[in-house]
Amino acid sequence: MSKIGIVGAGAWGTALAAAMVRAGNEVVIQAIEPEVADAINQRHENEMYLAGMALDPSIRATTQLTEAIDAEMVLLVAPAQYMRSVGETAASHWRPGVPAVICAKGIEQDSCALMSEVIAEAIPGAPVAVLSGPTFAAEVAVDKPTAVTLACNDELIGKVLMETLSSRHFRIYRTRDVIGAQMGGAIKNVLAIACGIVEGRQLGDNTRAALVTRGLAEIIRLGTNKGARPETLAGLSGLGDLVLTCNAMQSRNFSLGVALGQGTPLEAVLAERNSVAEGVFTASSVTDLARRLAVEAPICTAVDAVLNHFADIDTAIAGLLSRPLKEETA
C-alpha cells in the first residue's frame, strides 16, 4: 500500500481516488469547497461533481493542500490554468523525491507552457509524470475497463508509478514521451468543441469524421514540432482520447460545442456548469503555440475565433471548407 495524495476533487480527481483505492492504496483528496470534503467524508459521495457514485469509505477528504501532498506520490488534478498557482503554493511543503503526476489536460495561456513545464518551474526538483488517455470520470469511478498512458522521463520512477496506480480494470501503458502524452490530451479538447458544433449544427457524421481525421493531423503537426513522438500521438493519450472526446455527450468539451452549435451563447453555457471545459481556455493557447511553432492548425484556429474573437460559426465553417485544395499529408 502506498499513500497517494490527490489535489483536486472535481469529477476526475474523485474518480481517480476511487481507482487508486481499488489499486490497494491509501488516498487523501483535497477539495477547495468544504462541502465537497464533508460529503466525501460523511456520506462517501461527491454530490457536487460526481453525484450518484458511491465512494469507498476509506477515501479521506481535506481542504488542506498540505495534507494531500504529504504522501508518497501526488496526483495533480487541478484545472490546467490553475496548475501554476497550485504548484507554487505546494512547493514549500513538497517532500524531496515525491513524484508529481499531472492529470490535467491543457496548455497554459500566455506562456503556452505544457503542464510538465509549469510544474518543473513551480516545484523545482520534483520528479514529473503525466497520466493521460481516454477516460470519462463516471466510467472510471464505477470500475469500467480503462486504459491510459503514464509518461515519465525517469524509467524507474515510471515503472513504480505504473505498478502502484494500476488495477485490474485500470490498465496503464508506460512511455517516456512526456511531451506527446500532453499534446494529444490538450489539443483534443479544442477539437471536441469543433465536433460538438458539427453535432449541434446537424452537419452529419461525414463532417465529424473529417474533423477528427484532420484534427489528428493538427495534433501530429503540433506535437512533433514540439518534440513529441508520432507513435505517442497515435496511442491512447492521442488518438484514443481524441476518438472518445469527439463522440459522446459525456465529454464536457463536446457537449459545450453542441450547445454552441445549437445557438446558445458561450457565456450562457458556462454559467450553467460547475465543471471546467478545458478546451475553452486551451483554444487560444493552441493557436498561439501553433503561431510560435509556425505550424498550420486551421481547425483549432477556427474554434479559437468562435470562442474568443466573436467569429460567426457558419463563417468559420465556410472558411475551413474554402481552404485551398491540397495533397493529404500530415
N, C-alpha and C positions, 0 to 999 in steps of 0.2 A: 504494500500500500504506500502510495506517495501522497503528500499533501499538496493539493492543487488550488491555487487562488484564481478566481475569475473576476476581472474588472469589467463591469457592465452587465446589468441584469435585465436587458431587453429580451426579446424573444430568442435570439440566437445565443446569447450568454446563458440564458436559463436552460435551453435545450442542451448546450454543451455541458452544463452542470449535471444534467440527467445522464448524459452519455459517459461522463467521467466517473460517476458513482458506479455505473454498470461495469466500468472497466476495473473496478476494485479500489478506487481512490477515495481519500478524504477530500471534501470540497467545501471551500468557503467562497461565497459570491458577494461582491459588493454592489449595492444598489444606491442610486442617487436619492430616490424617493423613500422616506421612512416607511410609508405604507406598503411599498413593494417588499421591503425587507421583513416587515411584520407579517405580511400574508404568507411569504415563503416559510418563515419560522413557525408560525402558529397554525396556518391552515394548509401548508405544504402545496401551495399553488401560487403562481404569479398571475393574479387576476387581471392586472393591467396590460401585460404584454403577451401572455400565453395562457389565456383563460381556458379552463376545461381540462388542462393537463395536470394530472396528479403527479407530484414530485416526491422523491424518496425523502422520508423524514430526516435522514442523516445529513442532507444538504443544509448548511448553515449560512444564513444571510447576515450581512452587516452593512452599515452605511459608512464605515470607516475604511478608507483606502489602505491604511497601514495594516489592518488586519488581513485584508485579502492578499496583499503582496508578501506577507510573512509565510512563505510557502517554498516548496522545492522547485516549483515551476509555476509561472503565471501566464494565464491566457488573457490577452488584451482584446476586449470585445467592444470597447467604446467606439462610437461613430468616428469615421476617419478624420473628419475635420476637427475633432476634439482630442485626437490621439497625442498631439504635441503637448497640450496643456496637462493631460493625464500623466504622460511620461515625465514631464518636468516636475510635477507635484510628487511623483513617486520616487524620483531619482535619489533624494537624500535618505530614503528608507530602504532602498533596494539592496538586498543581500548579495555580496560578491558571488558570481558564478551561477546565479539563478537565471534560467532561460526566460526570455520574453517571447511568448508565442503570439504572434499577431493574427487575429481572427477577423479583423475588419477589412473591407474591400473598398479601396478608394485611393485617390491621388490628392495630395494637399493642394488647396487653392493657393494662388500667388507663387509659391515656391516650386510647384509641380513635383514635389518630392514624393517618393513612394513611402509607405508606412515604415518599411525597414530603415530607410534613410532618416526618417523622422525620429524613430526610437534610438538609432545609433547616435544621433545628436543629443537627444533628451536624456538618455540613460547610458552614458559612455561606459564601455566595457562589458555591458550585459550581453550574453550570447543571444542572438536573434534567430527566430524561426518564424515560418509562415504556415498557417493551416488554412487551406482553401479548397474549393471544389463545389460540385452540385449538391447543395444542401438546403432544403426547406426546413426551418426550425421545427415546425409541428411534426414532421415525419421523423426527425432525429429524436425528438422528445419521447415519442411512443415506440422507439426502437425498431423502426423500419430499416431494412438493409441500406447502408450508405457507404460510399467510397469517396475518399478525399485524398488530397496531396499534402504532404508535410515537407516543406523546403527548409533546409538548413545547410549553411556552408561547412559547419563542423560535422564531420561524418559520425563521430562517436556520440555527440550530443543528439544529433538527428536520430540515430538508432535508438537511444534511450527514450527519447520523446515518442517515437513511433510505437515502441513496445509498451510504454506506460499509458498512452492515450487510446490505444486500440482496444476494441472488444469484439465479440462475436459478430455483431451487426454494424459495427463502426470500423470499417477497414481502411487502413492508412497505407498509401504508397509513398515512398520516400524519394526525394530528389535533392540535389544541391543547387538547383536553379531558383534562387530566392527571387530574382527579378521576374522571371517568367511566371512564377506562381502568383505574383501580384498583378502583373499587367493584364492577364486574362480576366481575373476577378473584378478588376476595376472597370475596364472598358466595357465588359458585357452588360454592366448596369445601364450604361448610356444606350447601348444597342437594344436593350429590353424595352426602354421607353419608346424607341422608334417602332419596335414591333407592336407594342401596345397601341400606339397611334394608328398603325395599319389596321389592327383589330377594331378599334373604335370607329374608324372611317369605313369599315367593312370593305376593305380593298382586296380581301381574299387570301387564301393560303399560298398561292403562287408568289404574291408580293412578299409575304412574310419569309418564305423560303429564300427568296432572292436577298432579302435584307440580312438574314442570318449568315448566308454564304459570303456576301460581300462585306458584311461586318467582320467575319472571321479574317478576311483578307486585311482589314484595317488593324485588327489585333496583331496579326503576324508582322505587318509592316512596322507598326509602332514598337511592338515587343522586341523584335530582332534588332532594330536600330537603338534600342535602349540597352541591349545586351542579353536578351532572353534567348533560350534555345527553342528552335521551332518545334521540337518534339514535346516540350512542356506546354506550348500553346495549343497543341493538338491533343493534349491529355485532359485529365479530369478538371484541372484548375483553369483550363482554357475552353476548348470545345465543349467539354462536358457541362461546365457551368453555363456557357452560352446557350446550349440547347435547352437546359432546364428553365432558365430565367426568361427566355423569349417565348415560352409556350404555355404559361399557366398563370391564372389569376392569383395563385398563392404568392407570386412574385410581386413585391411592393412596387418595383420599377415598372413592370409590365402593366399592372393594374392602374398605376398612375397614368401611363401612356394611353390606356384605353379611355380613361376619363377625359384626358385632353383631346383625344380623337373624337369623342362624342360632343365636344364643345364646352366642357367645364373649364373655367379659368384655373390656372395653376394655383393661385392663392387659395381658391375655394377647396381644391383637392387637398392641399397641405393642411388647411385648417381643420379638416375632418379627421386627421390622423394623429396618433400619438407615437408613431414609429417613423424612422428616417428612411427615405428612399435615396440611397447614396448617389444614384445616377444624376439627380438634380444638381448636386454640388460638383460631381466629377465631370460633368459635361464641359464646363468651362476649363477645368484642369487638363482634360484630354486634348481639347482643341488648342490650348496654349502649348502643351507639350509637343503636339504634332507640329506646330509652327516652329518651335525651337529646334526640333529634330529635322525640319524640312521634309516632313512626311505627309502625303495626302491622306486625309481622313474625312471624306465628304459626308458620310452618314453622321458621324459624331459632331461635325461642324454644323450640320443642319439641325440636329437636336439642340445643340447649344444656342443656335439662333432662335429657335422656338421658345426655349425655356428662359433665356436670359437677355434676348435682344428684340423681343416682341415681334418676331417674324411670323407671318401668316402660315399656318400649317400647309394649306394647299399650295402656296407659293414655294415653300420649302420642298415639298414633294415634286413639284414641277421642275424645280431646279436640279434635283437629283436625276430625274428622267431625261433631262435635256443635256446632260453632260456628253462630251464627245465620245463617239464610239471607239472602242479600243480592244486590244487583244486581252483575253482573260488570263492574267498573271497576278500573282500576289502583289 
